[in-house]
């Protein structure tokens, strides 16, 4: 598993007047996490809030989630906004045929991340919605295996019904209290 992202180069795209920053996680890390998920998912439950798929539940006790949270707080989020960060929520989603996620956002958190560990064979499943949900934006390039998306937690998003296995990790962060 990666130790640092200090050297990572992030890019960004603007979606509904909000920046979505992105970079790629190494494929070998995705494969290792995917292997772990396939072993662990049999103990998971469905329907965590808006996610109509199997989920690990909030803040699962696994090393790679803790490591990702540390790296994001230390190396990634300070590149977007000069502040100190702490993780609030994290979970893993395992989608199989027919699963989806309803439109939602992650407020009151400040930033959220979706990491695509396994994309699956179908395209345009992750959708971004404007505030009144009348417009939808999707971009297949933002849903490659290993893609890490970081966005303001008030950006609405959903996942369309999937046709095959898809694995994602969701992370939420807030500014540390002394930074407000």
MARBA-3410 file (N, C-alpha, C, O; in Angstrom, 1 decimal):
180
0.9,-1.2,0.0,0.0,0.0,0.0,0.9,1.2,0.0,1.9,1.3,0.6 ~ 0.4,2.2,-0.7,1.2,3.5,-0.8,1.5,4.1,0.6,0.7,3.9,1.5 ~ 2.6,4.8,0.7,3.0,5.4,1.9,2.8,6.9,1.9,2.6,7.5,3.0 ~ 2.8,7.5,0.8,2.7,9.0,0.7,2.2,9.4,-0.7,2.3,8.6,-1.6 ~ 1.5,10.5,-0.7,1.1,11.1,-1.9,1.6,12.5,-2.1,1.0,13.3,-2.8
2.7,12.8,-1.4,3.3,14.1,-1.5,3.7,14.5,-2.9,3.6,15.7,-3.3 ~ 4.1,13.5,-3.7,4.6,13.7,-5.0,3.5,13.6,-6.1,3.7,13.8,-7.3 ~ 2.3,13.2,-5.7,1.2,13.0,-6.6,0.8,14.4,-7.3,0.7,15.4,-6.6 ~ 0.5,14.3,-8.5,0.1,15.5,-9.3,-1.4,15.3,-9.5,-1.9,14.4,-10.1 ~ -2.2,16.3,-8.9,-3.6,16.3,-9.1,-4.0,17.2,-10.2,-3.4,18.2,-10.5
-5.1,16.8,-10.9,-5.7,17.6,-11.9,-7.1,17.9,-11.4,-7.5,17.4,-10.3 ~ -7.8,18.8,-12.1,-9.1,19.1,-11.7,-10.0,19.5,-12.9,-9.6,19.9,-13.9 ~ -11.3,19.3,-12.6,-12.3,19.6,-13.6,-13.4,20.3,-12.8,-13.6,20.1,-11.7 ~ -14.1,21.2,-13.5,-15.2,21.9,-12.9,-16.5,21.3,-13.2,-16.9,21.1,-14.4 ~ -17.3,20.9,-12.2,-18.6,20.3,-12.4,-19.6,21.2,-11.6,-19.5,21.2,-10.4
-20.5,21.8,-12.3,-21.6,22.6,-11.7,-20.9,23.6,-10.7,-21.4,23.8,-9.6 ~ -19.9,24.3,-11.2,-19.2,25.4,-10.6,-18.5,25.0,-9.3,-18.2,25.8,-8.4 ~ -18.2,23.7,-9.2,-17.4,23.2,-8.1,-16.2,22.4,-8.7,-16.4,21.7,-9.7 ~ -15.0,22.6,-8.1,-13.9,21.8,-8.6,-13.9,20.4,-8.0,-14.2,20.1,-6.9 ~ -13.6,19.5,-9.0,-13.4,18.1,-8.6,-12.0,17.8,-8.9,-11.6,17.8,-10.1
-11.2,17.5,-7.9,-9.8,17.2,-8.1,-9.6,15.7,-8.2,-10.4,14.9,-7.7 ~ -8.6,15.2,-9.0,-8.5,13.8,-9.2,-7.0,13.4,-9.4,-6.2,14.2,-9.9 ~ -6.7,12.2,-9.1,-5.4,11.5,-9.4,-5.7,10.0,-9.3,-6.8,9.6,-9.0 ~ -4.7,9.3,-9.7,-4.9,7.8,-9.8,-4.1,7.1,-8.7,-2.9,7.4,-8.4 ~ -4.7,6.1,-8.1,-4.1,5.2,-7.1,-3.5,4.1,-7.9,-4.0,3.7,-9.0
-2.3,3.6,-7.5,-1.6,2.5,-8.3,-2.5,1.3,-8.4,-3.2,0.9,-7.5 ~ -2.5,0.7,-9.6,-3.3,-0.5,-9.9,-3.1,-1.6,-8.9,-4.0,-2.3,-8.5 ~ -1.8,-1.8,-8.5,-1.5,-2.9,-7.6,-2.2,-2.7,-6.2,-2.6,-3.7,-5.6 ~ -2.4,-1.4,-5.8,-3.1,-1.2,-4.6,-4.6,-1.5,-4.8,-5.2,-2.1,-3.9 ~ -5.2,-1.1,-5.9,-6.6,-1.5,-6.2,-6.8,-3.0,-6.2,-7.8,-3.4,-5.7
-5.9,-3.7,-6.8,-6.0,-5.2,-6.9,-6.0,-5.8,-5.5,-6.7,-6.7,-5.2 ~ -5.1,-5.2,-4.6,-5.0,-5.7,-3.2,-6.2,-5.5,-2.5,-6.7,-6.3,-1.7 ~ -6.8,-4.2,-2.6,-8.0,-3.9,-1.9,-9.2,-4.7,-2.4,-10.0,-5.2,-1.7 ~ -9.2,-4.8,-3.7,-10.3,-5.6,-4.4,-10.3,-7.1,-3.8,-11.4,-7.6,-3.5 ~ -9.2,-7.6,-3.7,-9.0,-9.0,-3.2,-9.6,-9.1,-1.8,-10.3,-10.0,-1.4
-9.2,-8.1,-1.0,-9.7,-8.0,0.4,-11.2,-7.9,0.4,-11.9,-8.6,1.2 ~ -11.8,-7.0,-0.4,-13.3,-6.8,-0.4,-14.0,-8.1,-0.8,-15.0,-8.4,-0.2 ~ -13.5,-8.8,-1.8,-14.2,-10.1,-2.2,-14.2,-11.1,-1.1,-15.2,-11.9,-1.0 ~ -13.3,-11.1,-0.2,-13.2,-12.0,1.0,-14.2,-11.5,2.1,-14.8,-12.3,2.7 ~ -14.2,-10.2,2.3,-14.9,-9.6,3.4,-16.4,-9.3,3.2,-17.2,-9.3,4.1
-16.8,-9.1,1.9,-18.2,-8.7,1.6,-19.3,-9.6,2.1,-20.4,-9.1,2.2 ~ -19.0,-10.8,2.3,-20.1,-11.8,2.7,-20.6,-11.4,4.1,-21.7,-11.9,4.5 ~ -19.9,-10.6,4.9,-20.4,-10.2,6.2,-21.0,-8.9,6.2,-21.5,-8.4,7.3 ~ -21.1,-8.2,5.1,-21.6,-6.8,5.0,-23.1,-6.8,4.9,-23.8,-7.8,4.5 ~ -23.7,-5.7,5.1,-25.2,-5.5,4.9,-25.4,-4.5,3.8,-24.5,-3.8,3.3
-26.7,-4.6,3.3,-27.1,-3.7,2.2,-27.7,-2.4,2.8,-28.1,-2.3,4.0 ~ -27.8,-1.4,1.9,-28.6,-0.2,2.2,-28.1,0.7,3.3,-28.8,1.0,4.3 ~ -26.9,1.1,3.2,-26.3,2.1,4.1,-26.7,3.5,3.6,-26.2,4.0,2.6 ~ -27.7,4.1,4.3,-28.3,5.3,3.8,-28.7,5.3,2.4,-29.6,4.6,2.0 ~ -28.0,6.0,1.5,-28.4,6.1,0.1,-27.9,5.0,-0.8,-28.2,4.9,-2.0
-26.9,4.2,-0.3,-26.3,3.2,-1.1,-27.1,1.9,-1.1,-27.3,1.3,0.0 ~ -27.6,1.5,-2.2,-28.4,0.3,-2.4,-27.5,-0.8,-2.9,-27.7,-1.3,-4.0 ~ -26.5,-1.1,-2.1,-25.5,-2.1,-2.4,-24.9,-2.6,-1.1,-25.3,-2.1,0.0 ~ -24.1,-3.6,-1.1,-23.4,-4.1,0.1,-22.4,-3.0,0.5,-21.7,-2.4,-0.3 ~ -22.3,-2.8,1.8,-21.3,-1.8,2.4,-20.7,-2.4,3.6,-21.2,-3.2,4.3
-19.5,-1.9,3.8,-18.7,-2.3,5.0,-19.3,-1.7,6.3,-18.9,-2.1,7.4 ~ -20.2,-0.7,6.2,-20.6,0.0,7.3,-19.6,1.2,7.5,-18.5,1.2,6.9 ~ -19.9,2.1,8.4,-19.1,3.3,8.6,-17.8,2.9,9.3,-17.8,2.1,10.3 ~ -16.7,3.5,8.9,-15.4,3.4,9.5,-15.0,2.0,9.8,-14.8,1.6,11.0 ~ -14.9,1.2,8.7,-14.5,-0.2,8.9,-13.0,-0.3,9.5,-12.2,0.5,9.2
-12.8,-1.4,10.3,-11.5,-1.6,10.9,-10.6,-2.3,9.9,-10.4,-3.5,10.1 ~ -10.0,-1.6,9.0,-9.1,-2.2,8.1,-7.9,-1.3,7.8,-8.1,0.0,7.8 ~ -6.7,-1.8,7.7,-5.5,-1.0,7.6,-5.5,0.0,6.4,-5.1,1.1,6.6 ~ -6.0,-0.5,5.3,-5.9,0.4,4.1,-6.8,1.6,4.2,-6.4,2.7,3.7 ~ -7.9,1.5,4.9,-8.8,2.6,5.1,-8.1,3.6,6.0,-8.1,4.8,5.7
-7.6,3.1,7.1,-6.9,4.0,8.0,-5.7,4.7,7.3,-5.5,5.9,7.5 ~ -5.0,4.0,6.5,-3.8,4.5,5.8,-4.3,5.6,4.8,-3.7,6.7,4.7 ~ -5.3,5.3,4.0,-5.8,6.3,3.1,-6.3,7.6,3.8,-6.0,8.7,3.3 ~ -7.0,7.4,4.9,-7.4,8.6,5.7,-6.2,9.4,6.1,-6.2,10.7,6.0 ~ -5.2,8.8,6.6,-4.0,9.5,7.0,-3.3,10.2,5.9,-2.9,11.4,6.0
-3.2,9.5,4.8,-2.5,10.1,3.6,-3.3,11.3,3.0,-2.7,12.3,2.7 ~ -4.6,11.1,2.9,-5.4,12.3,2.5,-5.3,13.5,3.4,-5.1,14.6,2.9 ~ -5.4,13.3,4.7,-5.3,14.4,5.6,-4.0,15.0,5.6,-3.9,16.3,5.7 ~ -2.9,14.3,5.5,-1.6,14.8,5.5,-1.1,15.4,4.2,-0.4,16.4,4.1 ~ -1.3,14.6,3.1,-0.7,14.9,1.8,-1.6,15.5,0.7,-1.2,16.3,-0.1
-2.9,15.0,0.7,-3.8,15.3,-0.4,-4.6,16.6,-0.2,-4.5,17.5,-1.0 ~ -5.4,16.6,0.8,-6.3,17.8,1.1,-5.5,19.1,1.3,-6.0,20.1,0.8 ~ -4.4,19.1,1.9,-3.6,20.4,2.0,-3.2,21.0,0.7,-2.9,22.2,0.6 ~ -3.1,20.2,-0.4,-2.8,20.7,-1.7,-4.1,21.4,-2.3,-3.9,22.3,-3.2 ~ -5.2,21.1,-1.8,-6.5,21.7,-2.3,-6.8,23.0,-1.5,-7.1,24.0,-2.0
-6.6,22.8,-0.2,-6.9,23.9,0.8,-5.9,23.9,1.9,-5.8,22.8,2.6 ~ -5.2,24.9,2.2,-4.2,25.0,3.2,-4.9,25.0,4.6,-5.2,26.1,5.1 ~ -5.1,23.8,5.1,-5.7,23.6,6.4,-5.3,22.3,7.0,-4.6,21.5,6.3 ~ -5.6,22.0,8.2,-5.4,20.7,8.9,-6.7,20.0,8.7,-7.8,20.5,8.9 ~ -6.6,18.7,8.5,-7.8,17.9,8.1,-7.9,16.6,9.0,-6.9,16.1,9.5
-9.1,16.2,9.3,-9.4,15.0,10.0,-10.5,14.2,9.3,-11.4,14.8,8.7 ~ -10.4,12.9,9.3,-11.4,12.0,8.7,-12.6,11.9,9.7,-12.4,11.9,10.9 ~ -13.8,11.9,9.1,-15.0,11.7,9.9,-15.6,10.4,9.6,-15.9,9.6,10.5 ~ -15.8,10.1,8.3,-16.5,8.8,7.9,-15.7,8.2,6.7,-15.2,8.9,5.9 ~ -15.8,6.9,6.7,-15.3,6.1,5.6,-16.0,4.8,5.5,-16.5,4.3,6.5
-16.2,4.3,4.3,-16.8,3.0,4.0,-16.5,2.5,2.7,-16.0,3.3,1.8 ~ -16.8,1.2,2.5,-16.5,0.6,1.2,-17.8,0.1,0.6,-18.7,-0.4,1.4 ~ -18.0,0.3,-0.6,-19.2,-0.2,-1.3,-18.9,-1.3,-2.3,-17.9,-1.2,-3.1 ~ -19.7,-2.3,-2.3,-19.6,-3.4,-3.3,-20.9,-3.5,-4.0,-21.9,-3.9,-3.4 ~ -20.9,-3.1,-5.3,-22.1,-3.1,-6.1,-22.1,-4.4,-6.9,-21.0,-4.7,-7.5
-23.2,-5.0,-7.0,-23.4,-6.1,-8.0,-24.6,-5.8,-8.9,-25.2,-4.8,-8.7 ~ -24.8,-6.6,-9.8,-25.9,-6.3,-10.8,-27.2,-5.9,-10.2,-27.7,-6.5,-9.2 ~ -27.7,-4.7,-10.6,-28.9,-4.2,-10.1,-28.8,-3.2,-9.0,-29.8,-2.5,-8.6 ~ -27.6,-3.1,-8.4,-27.4,-2.1,-7.3,-27.2,-0.7,-7.8,-26.8,-0.5,-9.0 ~ -27.4,0.3,-6.9,-27.2,1.7,-7.3,-27.1,2.5,-6.1,-27.2,2.0,-4.9
-27.0,3.9,-6.2,-27.0,4.8,-5.1,-27.9,6.0,-5.5,-27.8,6.5,-6.6 ~ -28.7,6.4,-4.6,-29.6,7.5,-4.8,-28.8,8.8,-4.8,-27.8,8.9,-4.1 ~ -29.4,9.9,-5.4,-28.7,11.2,-5.4,-28.6,11.6,-3.9,-29.5,11.5,-3.1 ~ -27.4,12.2,-3.6,-27.2,12.6,-2.2,-25.9,13.5,-2.2,-25.2,13.6,-3.2 ~ -25.6,14.1,-1.0,-24.4,14.8,-0.8,-23.9,14.4,0.6,-24.6,13.6,1.3
-22.8,14.9,1.0,-22.1,14.5,2.3,-22.0,15.6,3.3,-21.2,15.5,4.2 ~ -22.8,16.7,3.2,-22.7,17.7,4.2,-23.2,17.1,5.6,-24.1,16.3,5.6 ~ -22.6,17.5,6.7,-21.9,18.8,6.9,-20.4,18.6,6.7,-19.6,19.6,7.1 ~ -19.9,17.5,6.2,-18.4,17.4,6.0,-18.0,18.5,5.0,-18.8,19.1,4.3 ~ -16.7,18.7,4.9,-16.1,19.7,4.0,-15.7,19.2,2.7,-16.1,19.7,1.6
-15.0,18.1,2.7,-14.6,17.4,1.5,-14.9,15.9,1.5,-14.9,15.3,2.6 ~ -15.2,15.4,0.4,-15.4,13.9,0.2,-14.6,13.4,-0.9,-14.1,14.1,-1.8 ~ -14.4,12.1,-0.9,-13.6,11.4,-1.9,-14.3,10.1,-2.3,-14.8,9.4,-1.4 ~ -14.3,9.8,-3.6,-14.8,8.5,-4.0,-13.6,7.9,-4.8,-13.0,8.5,-5.7 ~ -13.2,6.7,-4.4,-12.1,6.0,-5.0,-12.6,4.8,-5.7,-13.2,3.9,-5.1
-12.4,4.7,-7.0,-12.9,3.6,-7.8,-11.9,2.5,-7.7,-10.8,2.6,-8.3 ~ -12.2,1.4,-7.0,-11.2,0.3,-6.9,-11.4,-0.7,-8.0,-10.5,-1.2,-8.5 ~ -12.7,-0.9,-8.4,-13.0,-1.7,-9.5,-14.2,-1.1,-10.3,-15.2,-0.9,-9.7 ~ -13.9,-0.7,-11.5,-14.9,0.0,-12.3,-16.0,-0.9,-12.8,-17.2,-0.5,-12.8 ~ -15.7,-2.0,-13.2,-16.7,-2.9,-13.9,-16.6,-2.6,-15.4,-15.8,-1.7,-15.8
-17.4,-3.3,-16.1,-17.4,-3.1,-17.6,-18.3,-2.1,-18.2,-18.1,-1.7,-19.3 ~ -19.2,-1.6,-17.4,-20.1,-0.6,-17.9,-19.6,0.8,-17.6,-18.8,1.0,-16.8 ~ -20.2,1.8,-18.4,-19.7,3.2,-18.3,-20.7,4.1,-17.8,-21.9,3.8,-17.7 ~ -20.3,5.3,-17.4,-21.2,6.4,-17.0,-22.1,6.0,-15.8,-23.3,6.3,-15.8 ~ -21.6,5.3,-14.8,-22.4,5.0,-13.7,-22.4,6.0,-12.6,-23.4,6.3,-11.9
-21.2,6.7,-12.4,-21.2,7.8,-11.4,-21.7,9.1,-12.1,-21.3,9.5,-13.1 ~ -22.7,9.7,-11.4,-23.4,10.8,-12.0,-23.3,12.0,-11.0,-23.4,11.8,-9.8 ~ -23.1,13.2,-11.5,-23.1,14.4,-10.7,-24.4,15.2,-11.0,-24.8,15.3,-12.2 ~ -25.0,15.8,-10.0,-26.2,16.5,-10.2,-26.1,17.9,-9.8,-25.4,18.2,-8.8 ~ -26.7,18.8,-10.5,-26.7,20.2,-10.0,-27.7,20.3,-8.8,-28.3,19.3,-8.5
-27.7,21.5,-8.2,-28.5,21.6,-6.9,-30.0,21.3,-7.0,-30.5,20.8,-6.1 ~ -30.6,21.5,-8.2,-32.0,21.2,-8.3,-32.2,19.8,-9.0,-33.4,19.5,-9.2 ~ -31.2,19.1,-9.2,-31.2,17.7,-9.8,-31.8,17.7,-11.2,-32.2,16.6,-11.7 ~ -31.8,18.8,-11.9,-32.4,18.9,-13.2,-31.3,18.5,-14.3,-31.6,18.1,-15.4 ~ -30.1,18.8,-13.9,-29.0,18.5,-14.8,-28.1,17.4,-14.3,-27.9,17.3,-13.1
-27.6,16.5,-15.2,-26.7,15.4,-14.8,-25.5,15.5,-15.6,-25.5,15.8,-16.8 ~ -24.3,15.3,-15.0,-23.0,15.3,-15.7,-22.4,14.0,-15.4,-22.3,13.6,-14.2 ~ -21.9,13.3,-16.4,-21.0,12.2,-16.1,-19.8,12.2,-17.1,-20.0,12.7,-18.2 ~ -18.7,11.6,-16.7,-17.5,11.6,-17.5,-16.8,10.3,-17.3,-16.3,10.0,-16.2 ~ -16.8,9.5,-18.3,-16.2,8.1,-18.2,-14.8,8.2,-17.7,-14.3,7.2,-17.1
-14.0,9.2,-18.1,-12.6,9.3,-17.7,-12.5,9.5,-16.2,-11.4,9.2,-15.6 ~ -13.5,9.9,-15.5,-13.4,10.1,-14.0,-13.8,8.8,-13.3,-13.8,8.8,-12.1 ~ -14.0,7.7,-14.0,-14.4,6.5,-13.3,-13.6,5.3,-13.7,-14.0,4.2,-13.8 ~ -12.3,5.6,-14.0,-11.4,4.5,-14.3,-11.0,3.8,-12.9,-11.0,4.4,-11.9 ~ -10.6,2.6,-13.0,-10.0,1.9,-11.9,-8.8,2.6,-11.3,-7.9,3.0,-12.1
-8.9,2.9,-10.0,-7.8,3.7,-9.4,-8.0,5.2,-9.3,-7.3,5.9,-8.6 ~ -9.1,5.7,-9.9,-9.3,7.1,-9.9,-9.8,7.5,-8.5,-10.7,7.0,-8.0 ~ -9.2,8.5,-8.0,-9.5,9.1,-6.7,-10.1,10.5,-7.0,-9.4,11.4,-7.5 ~ -11.3,10.7,-6.7,-12.0,12.0,-6.9,-12.2,12.7,-5.5,-12.6,12.1,-4.5 ~ -11.9,14.0,-5.5,-12.0,14.8,-4.2,-12.9,16.0,-4.6,-12.6,16.7,-5.5
-13.9,16.2,-3.8,-14.9,17.3,-4.1,-15.5,17.8,-2.9,-15.5,17.2,-1.8 ~ -16.0,19.0,-3.0,-16.8,19.7,-1.9,-18.0,18.7,-1.6,-18.6,18.2,-2.5 ~ -18.2,18.5,-0.3,-19.2,17.6,0.2,-20.6,18.0,-0.2,-21.5,17.2,0.0 ~ -20.8,19.2,-0.7,-22.2,19.6,-1.1,-22.5,19.3,-2.5,-23.6,19.7,-3.0 ~ -21.6,18.6,-3.2,-21.8,18.3,-4.6,-22.7,17.0,-4.7,-22.2,16.0,-4.2
-23.8,17.1,-5.2,-24.8,16.0,-5.3,-24.2,14.9,-6.3,-23.7,15.3,-7.4 ~ -24.4,13.7,-6.0,-23.9,12.6,-6.9,-24.8,11.3,-6.6,-25.4,11.2,-5.6 ~ -24.7,10.4,-7.6,-25.4,9.2,-7.5,-24.7,8.1,-8.3,-23.7,8.4,-9.0 ~ -25.2,6.9,-8.2,-24.6,5.8,-9.1,-25.8,5.2,-9.8,-26.8,4.7,-9.1 ~ -25.8,5.1,-11.1,-26.9,4.4,-11.8,-26.8,2.9,-11.6,-25.8,2.4,-11.1
-27.8,2.3,-12.0,-27.9,0.8,-11.8,-26.7,0.2,-12.5,-26.5,0.4,-13.7 ~ -26.0,-0.7,-11.8,-24.8,-1.3,-12.4,-25.2,-2.7,-13.0,-26.1,-3.3,-12.6 ~ -24.3,-3.1,-14.0,-24.5,-4.4,-14.6,-23.6,-5.5,-14.1,-23.9,-6.7,-14.3 ~ -22.5,-5.1,-13.5,-21.6,-6.1,-13.0,-20.9,-5.5,-11.7,-21.2,-4.3,-11.3 ~ -19.9,-6.2,-11.2,-19.3,-5.8,-10.0,-18.6,-4.4,-10.1,-17.9,-4.2,-11.1
-18.7,-3.6,-9.1,-18.1,-2.3,-8.9,-17.8,-2.1,-7.5,-18.6,-2.4,-6.6 ~ -16.5,-1.7,-7.2,-16.1,-1.5,-5.8,-15.6,0.0,-5.7,-14.8,0.4,-6.5 ~ -16.1,0.7,-4.7,-15.6,2.0,-4.4,-15.4,2.2,-2.9,-15.9,1.5,-2.0 ~ -14.5,3.2,-2.6,-14.3,3.6,-1.2,-14.7,5.0,-1.1,-14.4,5.8,-2.0 ~ -15.4,5.4,-0.1,-15.9,6.7,0.2,-15.2,7.2,1.4,-15.1,6.5,2.5
-14.7,8.5,1.4,-14.0,9.1,2.5,-14.6,10.5,2.7,-14.8,11.2,1.7 ~ -14.8,10.9,3.9,-15.3,12.3,4.3,-14.3,12.9,5.2,-13.7,12.2,6.1 ~ -14.1,14.2,5.1,-13.2,15.0,5.9,-13.7,16.3,6.3,-14.6,16.9,5.6 ~ -13.3,16.8,7.5,-13.6,18.1,8.0,-12.3,18.8,8.3,-11.3,18.2,8.6 ~ -12.3,20.2,8.3,-11.2,20.9,8.8,-11.1,20.7,10.3,-12.2,20.6,11.0
-9.9,20.6,10.8,-9.8,20.4,12.3,-10.3,21.7,13.0,-10.2,22.8,12.4 ~ -10.9,21.5,14.1,-11.6,22.6,14.9,-10.7,23.8,15.0,-11.2,24.9,15.0 ~ -9.4,23.6,15.3,-8.5,24.8,15.5,-8.3,25.6,14.2,-7.7,26.6,14.2 ~ -8.8,25.1,13.1,-8.6,25.7,11.8,-9.9,26.6,11.4,-9.8,27.3,10.4 ~ -11.0,26.4,12.1,-12.2,27.1,11.7,-12.2,28.6,12.2,-13.2,29.3,12.0
END
